[in-house]
Amino acid sequence: MAVASPLRYGVVAVIVVTLGYTSIRIIPMVHRDLELLREVYAVDERGIGLEGDLQTQIQESRRQYLSILSSQSRSEEIENETRSLQDYDDMIARTESRIAQLEPNPGDSPRQFHQDWLRYVTLRNAVLASLKSRHDGVNKIDEDEVNSAFLRLNQEIRSGGAAFEASSARQIAEVSDTLKRTLREYLITVFIKIVVLVLLVWTDWKRLRAERQLRKATQDLQASEDKLQLAYDSAEVGMGIVAMDGTILSANRVAAKILGYEPSEIIGRKIREFIAPEFHQSHIQQLASLVSGERSSYMGERQYISKDGTLVWVRNNVNLMNLPGEERQCFFTSEEITQQKQAYDRLAFLANFDPVTNLPNRRSFEEQLTAALKPSVGLTHGVALLYMEIDSFDFLKGTFGRSVADEVLNELGSSLAAFRRKDEIVGRVDDHGFGMLVMAAPYDEATMARAGELRESLRRAGEFGKHKIPLSASIGIAYSSDGLTTSSSSRHGGHAGADTLIKFARAAMLEARSRGGDSIYVADPSLQERAAQRHQIESALLRGLREDEFRVVFQPQFEIATGQLVRFESLCRWTSAELGPIAPDRFIPIAEQTGLIMEIGRRVLLDALRQAKTWTDTGRRIGVAVNISPMQFMRPDFPHIVTEALAVSDFPPALLELEITEGIFIRDLNLAVARIRELQRVGLSIALDDFGTGYSSLSYLQRMPIDAVKLDRSFVSDLTTDTATVSMVRSVLAMAEALNLRVVTEGVETEQQLEILRALGCDEAQGYLLGRPESAEMALQRVLDSPMQQMSTTAARQGF
């Protein structure tokens, strides 16, 4: 291309110079021919004019001659006319001479004309001479000769003119042909050279255009390469090229940074140097599969050794590059997945282990238990499940907080992990419940001894742990081969057997706790029956909610001093379509354990407020008290549920009293106090139910922002027989008065009990003496019949 361009430009220059040179030569020739042509045309025009003049002069001379012949003039006059005729002759001679000078091709024609003219003039002059001498006319013969000569003369004039015109035309044609030929040759030469020049210019334009396109393509390619290099260097994933022998040929910044190096530090080294030893074999095998052509790419995750010696997980995507004419290479992309692997490992751990105790969680424990319950060849013994729960864990959590409780559980998990034998399985199966699976025969002493060791391990964990909190546990034991789970396992498979075994072991644990805690109880057939009944109640609870089987009844509360009806306590009653009437003390604990108490409590609250609204609509100021479970109360949205129920029912908040138990304060005292204050700002009041049955009820009174306390019925039953009970009630009333708390006594069943309470100064009372729980219709009728002026046995019976 570098040689072709000057050569092409040289050819163009030669053509341009040749065209100029040809134009310089041709133009004068053309100019000359055109001048000659113009001259010929000019001569032709003059010749034609002279021919006309000559013919005119001859005609004038002829007329003059004929005039002389026909006139009767004297000889002197004839002489004069002859001289005049002679002037014409001189004029004709001069014109003839001028014509002869213009003759394009002088020849015989001018000479013939001159001879004929001289002969004519001679004959004419002879006739004129004769005429002058005779004066009697001209000889006829002479006259004819003169006429004949004149005719020949005219004929010559015409022939000469025609010859002159032909000669001029010929000469003009020759000049024109020469001019045409010259112009044609010039134009052909110019056309050919212009065509060649146009072709050269067109090809040069195409070349320049191709060069521009090539230059642009080169620039675009360079820009693309620059962008590719920039993307390669700034990519968020590692990239590089490796030879088939494992030598690193190229690596971007991220690929080197993953290993803690600069790119220049790893290029040229074998990639095997950075791979953790346990992954060397897999690397060799995968690389060999590429070399052999077995596959063209692979993806793998392996550990690499970074510059500082730490291990990092890297995910590699390797693709074989097999470009024609080049050695085969591998292109790889790398992504560090150390944190991702750790997260996956953490998720895998959380899927199977409890993060607080680091023990297997319930799902993992059940899977291992299911596997242990499957029939195995050569297995001659059964398994025993030990279910353990920490006694008073809610008190511990409420007193010290959740974080301290979790630390205690963590210490306990470490202790149980160390306590576990090789063939045993330990796991956390509930909030503060743990399960341990041991291989054992039914009711053997070794299992009981192991349960005792487990209980002692828990105690030691509390005594020697970080917080040194004394711990005790209730343990339930269930055997897989004692008939408790055999039928269930056969019908539903191993998982159902595991679930059933856990239920029986937990039921045994609850039985141990009901006997005072810190004890061990072995499941028996009667416990199985109770567990089955519990399962029936759980299933019936769900159906009861769907079918709206729960009803609210109301037990009146009276002011002791005046006998005035002040409020009703709303109580939940359930008549199951399947199981019939079920006592609250049977279904309420199960509802709390299953979480169904949330919906049951919401419905009871709303129904109670709607019914209580019918009382206030009568113009009477009668309040309503609603029992709230700890699970309900501690829910974050509980205040919203209460305010929404008040808004829906349009019931005055000041007439609503929520009854809670001190278990709420044991769970989380600070949260309970904050929740009470939030509810009190709505305008309702809070009463502490079952007062006197907890761990330290009197000490809690000063810290609880409550409005009233309800003495448990256990105090009232002993008022008439135990003076110590009377003293205790008197102390409670005194403290309540000091704290400005209203006191309501439950379980008043006799006139004597009522009189003692009146004497002690108790504020309010409720019980069978004053009114049993009654339907909404009966409660409304009681409201319409209030106020009650005095209370007697007869009046109380009328309120039944």
ABEGO torsion letter per residue (X at the ends): XAAAAAAAAAAAAAAAAAAAAAAAAAAAAAAAAAAAAAAAAAAAAAAAAAAAAAAAAAAAAAAAAAAAAABABBAAAAAAAAAAAAAAAAAAAAAAAAAAAABABBBAAAAAAAAAAAAAAAAAAAAAAAAAAAGAEBBAAAAAAAAAAAAAAAAAAAAAAAAAAAAAAAAAAAAAAAAAAAAAAAAAAAAAAAAAAAAAAAAAAAAAAAAAAAAAAAAAAAAAAAAAAAAAAABABBBBBBBAAGBBABBBAAAAAAAGBBAAAABGBBAAAABBAAAAAAAAAAAAAAAAGABABBBBBBBBBBAAGBBBBBBBBBBBBBBBGBBBBBBBBBBBAAAAAAAAAAAAAAAABBAAAGBBBAAAAAAAAAAAABBBBGBABBBBBBBBBBBGAAAAAAAAEAAAAAAAAAAAAAAAAAABBAABBBBBABAABBBBBBBBBBGBAAAAAAAAAAAAAAAAAAAABAAGBBBBBBBBBBBAAAGAAAAAAAAAEAAAAAAAAAAAAAAAAAAAAAAGEGBBBBBBAAAAAAAAAAAAAAAAAAAAAAAGABBBBBBBBBBAAAGBBABBBBBBBBBBAAAEBBBAAAAAAAAAAAGAAAAAAAAAAAAAAAAAAAAAAAGBBBBBBBBBBAAAAABAAAAAAAAAAAAAAGBBAAABBBBBBAAAAAABAAAAAAAAAAAAAAGBBBBBBGBGABABAAAAAAABBBABBBBBAAAAAAAAABAAAAAAAAAAAAAAAAAGBBBBBBGBABAAAAAAAAAAGBABBBEAAAEBBBBAAAAAAAAAAOBBABBBAAAAAAAX
